Amino acid sequence: MEWLNEYLSVLTQCVQAHHGIINKFTGDGIMAAFGVPVARRSEAAIAQDAYEAVACALEIEDRLKELNQDWKSRNFPEIAMRIGIFTGPIVAGSLGGKERLEYGLLGDSVNIASRLESCQKDRQSSLCRILIASQTLQYIDESFEVESWGLMPLKGKQEMVDIYRVIGYKKASQYPPKN
């Protein structure tokens, strides 16, 4: 539990530092969202949320390197992780009834992000593999280096999805992005 709580605490700090919310803990993972609870309507606001999501993922990668070094020195397990990011419409709000309410995120965009995370698990070329779709790339292309994986099928999707792996920041990127 000590190991898991340290890990989840770091993920939480990174998400909050980039103006996201954690919707739920999923064992040793999280489901986070950017651009909620107030809906983003302008292209600039959507672009900022996409930028924050990818910047958050890169910060998680950096922090994971530090965690693994610390854990190794304490004989704790070291880990690698995968992140899927998708930009699109979702339904967010309280679900349930009087006895139990939960803040929920629903929609195809949520499903695609989850499928990106689990896509081709054996293609783990880094400590923290970050996959996005073209719907996110269109908002962040000026700021991040990516590698195209091409059009790929995702579980439960009839259409192919254009997938990219985030490598890092572009040398000339600025923070926050100019829109």
Secondary structure by P-SEA (a helix, b strand, c coil): caaaaaaaaaaaaaaaaaccccccccccbbbbbcccccccccaaaaaaaaaaaaaaaaaaaaaaaaaaaaaaaaccccccbbbbbbbbbbbbcccccccccccccccaaaaaaaaaaacccccccccbbbbbcaaaaaaccccbbbbbcccccccccccccbbbbbccccccccccccc
